[in-house]
Amino acid sequence: MKQTALAALAVAAIFTACSKDSALDGSPVKPVTFQVQGDFTLSQWSMENGQSSMVNGQSSMVNGQSTRALIADGKSMTDLWLFDYMDGALKQTIHQTSEDADFGSPTVTLAFGTHHIYAVASRGQSPVLDTEEEQIVWTKVLDTFWTDYAITVSASSSTTATITLDRMVTKLVINPNDLIPAGTARVDITPHTWYYGIDYKTGAPAAASEDEAVTISIPASKIGTTTYFNVFGLSAATEWNTDITVASYDDSDTETASVTIATAPFVRNRVTEYSGALWSVGSGLTLSLNTEWSTSYQGTW
């Protein structure tokens, strides 16, 4: 298994006062602009068609407008949620997608008083928000970050704050070290227990599923080569274990190879990697020793 570096996304929040006439729920308010930034390590600039852009960075200029990207491990987030709670009651939900012109920089109007802001950034597939259960559930989990942040909004101060979103997922890497044989159509990776959702008020994994296969199609170009498979899941901060079954199938849906990994350990922000033979199991030579004694010879002296 490999330990990943600590990953986080930073949110810079800029607070400015506004008129009390634009009240939220009858309370005085002020706008809060959350500027969300991702990977700060790359800053290679390019000029194309008179427009300035940052390659693999955060900022770009498109049609005269400044945009930001949320990037982790070189891949952009696709969704950002901000949940505004006061005294345990949800006041507003802000959801941005990467298609929004101001993605990563939402302007949020907050009533005067103490707020708890819960933030989730993710690139998972087909997210479903359930505010009654206080969960977001994905059909396919991919890299996901979360934090909670308390802020008091008052008329007498203007504040700038930086919020850090921590990685909430674990990643399983299955790395067969033998060649994919002809006729292989797919590989199913089936954790006995896996989590596809997050409680956005606690960051805890939610929506547990049992024996739900993650299916990976094998293109013709991969036949005769080696490859590896990644599976993301929401995870707790303390290590937990689950069994994993890896199986391959041909075009007729017949199982062609299978292996079970017992009690694989997982924890958030860590990669758990398993490697070994999958398709060549049972081939080759196996050596063993015959340890049975023959009938003894008995003599005298």
VOGU-3710 file (C-alpha; in Angstrom, 3 decimals, decimal comma):
1> mkqtalaala> 0,000/0,000/0,000  1,139/3,556/-0,621  0,658/6,622/1,550  -0,512/9,700/-0,314  0,533/13,215/0,579  -1,998/15,243/2,570  -4,404/16,817/0,110  -6,559/19,887/0,597  -8,376/22,582/-1,309  -8,238/26,122/0,027
11> vaaiftacsk> -11,162/28,553/0,100  -10,453/32,256/0,483  -13,497/34,051/1,866  -13,757/37,828/1,496  -16,372/39,621/3,565  -17,692/43,121/2,797  -20,577/45,058/4,307  -23,804/45,736/2,424  -27,018/47,638/2,931  -29,502/46,355/5,489
21> dsaldgspvk> -32,224/46,848/2,888  -31,179/43,603/1,145  -32,073/41,459/4,135  -32,291/37,654/4,086  -35,350/36,324/5,953  -35,869/39,826/7,348  -32,370/39,984/8,898  -29,525/42,371/8,009  -27,082/40,764/5,567  -23,669/41,165/3,953
31> pvtfqvqgdf> -22,260/39,435/0,832  -19,474/36,877/1,201  -17,394/35,914/-1,801  -15,800/32,466/-1,536  -12,823/32,158/-3,851  -11,925/28,471/-4,025  -8,469/27,495/-5,215  -6,862/24,147/-5,893  -3,324/22,994/-6,748  -0,865/25,823/-6,059
41> tlsqwsmeng> 2,234/24,005/-7,346  1,993/24,653/-11,103  1,999/28,063/-12,760  2,928/27,627/-16,419  1,437/30,459/-18,457  0,553/30,477/-22,149  -0,871/32,996/-24,628  -3,279/31,811/-27,315  -5,504/33,957/-29,517  -4,758/36,957/-27,347
51> qssmvngqss> -6,131/35,258/-24,216  -4,077/34,485/-21,139  -4,498/31,126/-19,410  -2,745/29,157/-16,679  -1,939/25,584/-17,696  -2,779/23,107/-14,917  -3,234/26,047/-12,574  -6,115/27,968/-11,108  -6,826/31,157/-13,027  -7,697/31,900/-16,643
61> mvngqstral> -9,163/34,727/-18,686  -11,991/33,739/-21,041  -13,750/36,487/-22,989  -12,468/39,011/-20,484  -13,794/37,108/-17,472  -11,616/35,574/-14,777  -12,377/31,940/-13,952  -10,943/29,475/-11,435  -10,531/25,744/-11,352  -10,482/23,350/-8,404
71> iadgksmtdl> -7,649/20,957/-9,178  -6,311/17,939/-7,279  -3,753/15,525/-8,720  -4,050/17,365/-12,028  -7,814/16,743/-12,337  -10,505/19,376/-11,895  -13,440/19,175/-9,552  -16,849/19,369/-11,221  -19,134/20,378/-8,326  -18,976/22,703/-5,339
81> wlfdymdgal> -21,628/22,923/-2,603  -21,848/25,433/0,249  -24,430/24,852/3,001  -25,254/27,813/5,258  -26,638/26,871/8,703  -27,680/29,158/11,571  -28,719/27,678/14,926  -28,964/24,260/13,286  -31,340/25,426/10,548  -30,371/25,334/6,874
91> kqtihqtsed> -30,678/28,866/5,505  -29,414/28,384/1,968  -27,611/25,965/-0,326  -25,241/27,099/-3,063  -24,329/24,606/-5,784  -21,871/25,402/-8,545  -20,680/23,233/-11,421  -17,571/23,594/-13,543  -19,775/24,982/-16,322  -20,528/28,110/-14,283
101> adfgsptvtl> -18,532/31,175/-15,280  -17,734/31,934/-11,629  -17,112/28,311/-10,610  -15,020/28,316/-7,426  -15,880/31,943/-6,603  -19,525/32,013/-5,495  -20,877/35,158/-3,877  -22,950/34,266/-0,819  -25,140/36,709/1,102  -25,130/35,959/4,827
111> afgthhiyav> -27,403/37,388/7,503  -25,738/39,045/10,487  -24,948/36,481/13,168  -23,044/33,212/13,566  -23,020/30,779/10,660  -21,713/27,267/10,127  -20,670/26,797/6,514  -20,245/23,235/5,253  -18,390/22,882/1,953  -18,018/19,913/-0,410
121> asrgqspvld> -15,985/19,854/-3,635  -16,046/16,742/-5,798  -15,704/15,306/-9,287  -17,875/12,244/-8,605  -20,479/11,121/-11,125  -24,224/11,818/-10,876  -24,391/13,444/-7,422  -27,735/13,443/-5,628  -28,315/15,938/-2,791  -30,655/15,011/0,062
131> teeeqivwtk> -30,984/17,914/2,522  -33,338/15,940/4,776  -30,725/13,217/5,306  -27,958/15,839/5,008  -26,115/13,699/2,471  -24,672/13,789/-1,021  -24,551/10,407/-2,765  -22,744/9,616/-6,028  -23,310/6,738/-8,454  -19,520/6,666/-8,811
141> vldtfwtdya> -17,326/8,245/-6,158  -14,254/10,166/-7,307  -11,954/12,583/-5,497  -13,959/14,511/-2,860  -13,067/17,225/-0,325  -14,991/18,608/2,667  -14,797/21,030/5,578  -16,949/22,900/8,072  -16,284/26,521/8,968  -17,777/28,822/11,613
151> itvsassstt> -18,045/32,547/10,933  -19,724/35,454/12,664  -20,950/38,197/10,359  -21,237/41,637/11,946  -21,832/45,169/10,720  -18,688/46,512/12,345  -15,992/44,426/10,660  -14,734/43,275/7,284  -12,956/39,922/7,306  -10,860/37,798/4,982
161> atitldrmvt> -10,519/34,116/5,856  -8,944/31,014/4,319  -10,830/27,727/4,545  -9,189/24,336/3,919  -11,150/21,411/2,489  -9,663/18,024/3,357  -9,783/14,894/1,240  -12,543/12,526/2,383  -11,967/9,570/0,051  -9,853/6,449/0,102
171> klvinpndli> -8,580/4,799/-3,078  -8,194/1,114/-3,920  -5,696/0,225/-6,669  -5,872/-3,280/-8,134  -2,660/-3,962/-10,063  -2,584/-7,363/-11,817  0,975/-8,143/-12,881  0,052/-10,556/-15,687  -1,167/-9,862/-19,225  -4,872/-9,427/-19,973
181> pagtarvdit> -5,826/-12,465/-22,082  -7,770/-12,343/-25,338  -11,528/-12,419/-24,930  -11,592/-10,429/-21,676  -14,552/-8,025/-21,766  -14,658/-6,578/-18,282  -13,313/-6,689/-14,746  -15,608/-6,418/-11,720  -14,159/-5,144/-8,432  -16,587/-5,863/-5,598
191> phtwyygidy> -15,923/-4,577/-2,069  -18,027/-6,343/0,518  -18,717/-2,952/2,171  -18,227/0,389/0,427  -19,476/3,965/0,890  -20,886/6,092/-1,924  -22,060/9,138/0,028  -20,986/11,759/2,532  -22,748/13,399/5,469  -22,042/17,005/4,553
201> ktgapaaase> -22,403/18,237/8,159  -19,903/15,774/9,650  -17,770/14,588/6,745  -18,521/10,986/7,733  -19,016/8,346/5,027  -22,649/7,522/4,303  -24,819/5,391/2,012  -23,104/2,061/2,643  -23,506/-0,655/0,023  -22,663/-4,348/0,259
211> deavtisipa> -21,278/-6,458/-2,578  -21,929/-3,772/-5,183  -19,610/-4,345/-8,140  -17,617/-1,595/-9,820  -17,520/-2,679/-13,474  -14,576/-1,699/-15,685  -14,807/-2,414/-19,422  -11,636/-3,654/-21,111  -11,002/-2,064/-24,533  -9,419/-4,125/-27,300
221> skigtttyfn> -6,271/-1,993/-27,078  -5,596/-3,328/-23,558  -5,636/-7,024/-24,543  -2,160/-8,507/-24,171  -0,965/-5,692/-21,894  -0,853/-5,023/-18,170  -2,954/-2,329/-16,544  -4,328/-1,259/-13,182  -7,760/-0,292/-11,857  -8,738/2,493/-9,432
231> vfglsaatew> -11,811/2,488/-7,177  -12,646/5,512/-4,966  -14,875/5,370/-1,903  -15,810/7,668/0,979  -13,887/6,697/4,100  -13,575/7,324/7,825  -10,511/8,894/9,441  -9,831/5,660/11,334  -8,749/2,522/9,508  -11,399/-0,065/8,639
241> ntditvasyd> -11,302/-3,335/6,719  -13,374/-5,071/4,075  -13,069/-8,048/1,729  -12,578/-7,355/-1,992  -13,391/-9,727/-4,867  -11,778/-9,159/-8,282  -13,192/-11,127/-11,226  -12,890/-10,967/-15,020  -15,531/-11,949/-17,577  -15,619/-12,653/-21,306
251> dsdtetasvt> -18,149/-11,434/-23,900  -20,592/-14,203/-22,942  -20,570/-13,037/-19,298  -18,644/-16,134/-18,212  -16,209/-15,660/-15,339  -12,640/-16,298/-16,526  -10,612/-15,463/-13,414  -11,240/-14,483/-9,812  -9,341/-13,622/-6,654  -10,513/-12,534/-3,187
261> iatapfvrnr> -8,555/-10,165/-0,971  -9,361/-10,641/2,712  -9,734/-7,721/5,144  -8,146/-5,025/2,995  -7,406/-1,927/5,150  -8,713/1,527/4,190  -8,534/5,034/5,623  -9,292/8,434/4,082  -6,591/10,206/2,067  -4,650/6,956/1,604
271> vteysgalws> -4,124/4,574/-1,305  -4,482/0,838/-0,633  -2,795/-1,085/-3,469  -2,850/-4,831/-4,108  -0,887/-6,584/-6,858  -0,504/-10,178/-7,974  -1,395/-12,647/-10,717  -5,037/-12,744/-11,791  -5,307/-14,448/-15,173  -2,266/-16,734/-14,862
281> vgsgltlsln> -3,302/-18,237/-11,519  -2,989/-22,042/-11,729  -0,459/-22,069/-14,588  3,273/-22,815/-14,360  5,116/-25,174/-12,020  4,316/-25,746/-8,380  7,004/-27,405/-6,202  6,331/-29,224/-2,956  8,086/-31,651/-0,585  6,895/-35,128/0,320
291> tewstsyqgt> 7,422/-35,123/4,089  6,014/-38,598/4,755  8,571/-41,086/6,148  8,887/-44,483/4,561  8,708/-47,673/6,674  11,738/-47,634/8,927  14,580/-50,156/8,684  15,409/-51,713/12,010  18,698/-53,502/12,794  20,964/-54,412/15,725
301> w> 24,624/-53,928/16,583
//
